[in-house]
């Protein structure tokens, strides 16, 4: 089984993933996810995985697709004035590799800014990318986002940290 | 601007039978009065008893600007105390929840209290010899809120000394809480995990009105639920629907669906939509659960419990309940244009995990600050908050399905689902509370 990629490829993949969101290249971003990939933001610190725990995001590809298509819908009123976002990433760190499956896990502390009209909201946290190989591509099995203020009262968070 | 504090007549002039003046959403002075009058005379939801199961467990909550503690005493009794040291006024408990042990201890001078609020120790008590301390407010310890009701685990308080009893205030609307609790085979609920906490930059009444507004989903949620429908439309009719599709699709049902759903109105601002059926009626069955319920209640009673499919029940002004999907939303007004909505997922004790997964999924997809449904709702509330600044028309219309007959026969009872009767009922309750005991022109 070939490994998912060398260190540099993995790090660049994580940086590329954030850039695609910031540039609203959502179709390309969507294609980075494995067919069974997930985009998960727990609501509490140390929250176990599983649908019986309420999360802020816990999107499979269908839910990601609904979000992406909705952003293009002219009747998405909350996007009458479009939101924009900016990820600022610390250097991703390769936490582990699984020789058997060829997968890898990267840890990336980040800041995330979301801006709409005259309001700019600042978030911070740690992103965990669980990457694997699908054919000749690197894909996301899981992107887990541990938000620093996950249990706080939050305004509308409309794009993708 | 009118002087609402000194003039009940000025407040009365804000509420017509079929319209309200914009000031009810915009005036900081009215917001202050709401906190003093409406939110103190109402029975307000404080928390669920499953959140404080053990001796010393507490929740720290602000209601009507009062710092409160919901606390499980050494005798197992739930009490609500003012979170204020009897000495110099320091907030006693800083965390939003936790366990304080057998005593509450002030962080400043170390005064301690037993869990019923009695002052237990004061360092170097001899310093108070020959003073009037023993007769003072301080010696009385922590103030207990007198009016506390625990209804099937849902704990409500009334801050004002006088007012309607719990049963008078809610009446038969409590049947929605019954139906929610009865959905557990053992009749018990537990709060599961943390609440989703969504900050709304809008007046609290816009949220509470919207819960039984059935004319908005097909418009405001066309972009989210409509997109889900669009993505699903090429699937064969009998294809098993993913849970989120099952939950999204009914939001874009047509006007006839929502009209036939029906709305039931109670006194004091309470109401529920989904008298006949609702957006929750067509979820796929969980056979193991149905069998459990039949075993626990008997087939007929189990069917009656699960046959109810109420949409939203509004326990005016602080709580909304979705029995059919086991989520509740709690309204915490913070300022005239700032409201915190906390959405809790409930576990039906004894029921299969699949139900909890369904509730947690629904809560996330619909009620989270990340929800594409919530985004469009909040956009509309904020649009009203800003649009109402427009001079020229100072009135908000609540005319839909109003008739003079409603005035004569009263609101309580069943109305067509798209009627604005629930909002008219809320403003009747609002006006009564805001002008109670007030005289003057």
Contacts between the chains, C-beta under 8 A, distances in Angstrom:
chain1	res1	chain2	res2	distance
A	41	B	370	7.3
A	43	B	193	6.7
A	43	B	194	5.4
A	43	B	196	6.6
A	44	B	193	6.6
A	44	B	194	4.9
A	47	B	193	7.7
A	50	B	357	7.6
A	51	B	357	3.8
A	51	B	360	6.2
A	51	B	361	5.9
A	52	B	192	7.3
A	52	B	353	5.4
A	52	B	356	4.4
A	52	B	357	4.7
A	52	B	360	5.7
A	53	B	192	7.8
A	53	B	193	5.6
A	53	B	360	6.2
A	54	B	192	7.3
A	54	B	193	5.1
A	54	B	194	7.2
A	54	B	196	6.4
A	54	B	345	4.8
A	54	B	360	4.3
A	54	B	363	5.3
A	54	B	364	5.6
A	55	B	360	7.7
A	55	B	364	5.6
A	56	B	196	7.4
A	56	B	364	7.1
A	56	B	368	5.7
A	56	B	369	7.1
A	56	B	370	5.0
A	57	B	364	7.6
A	57	B	370	5.5
A	58	B	361	7.7
A	58	B	364	6.2
A	62	B	231	7.3
A	62	B	242	6.0
A	62	B	244	6.7
A	62	B	245	7.5
A	63	B	244	5.8
A	63	B	365	7.6
A	65	B	231	6.1
A	66	B	224	7.0
A	66	B	227	5.3
A	66	B	228	5.2
A	66	B	231	6.3
A	66	B	244	7.7
A	66	B	248	7.5
A	66	B	372	7.2
A	67	B	372	6.1
A	69	B	227	4.7
A	69	B	230	7.2
A	69	B	231	6.6
A	70	B	223	5.1
A	70	B	224	5.4
A	70	B	227	4.6
A	70	B	372	5.5
A	73	B	222	7.7
A	73	B	223	4.2
A	73	B	226	7.3
A	73	B	227	5.9
A	75	B	222	5.1
A	75	B	223	4.6
A	75	B	226	7.6
A	76	B	223	4.0
A	76	B	224	7.8
A	76	B	372	7.9
A	76	B	376	7.2
A	77	B	220	6.7
A	77	B	223	7.0
A	77	B	376	5.1
A	77	B	379	4.7
A	77	B	380	6.9
A	77	B	383	7.9
A	78	B	375	3.8
A	78	B	376	5.1
A	78	B	378	7.1
A	78	B	379	4.0
A	80	B	379	7.4
A	151	B	194	5.6
A	151	B	197	7.2
A	152	B	197	6.7
A	153	B	197	4.1
A	153	B	198	7.1
A	153	B	199	4.5
A	153	B	340	5.2
A	154	B	197	6.7
A	154	B	198	6.7
A	154	B	199	6.1
A	154	B	369	3.9
A	155	B	198	8.0
A	155	B	199	5.0
A	155	B	201	7.2
A	155	B	369	6.5
A	156	B	198	7.9
A	156	B	369	6.0
A	156	B	374	7.1
A	156	B	375	5.0
A	156	B	378	5.7
A	156	B	379	7.9
A	157	B	369	5.2
A	157	B	370	5.0
A	158	B	370	7.9
A	158	B	375	5.7
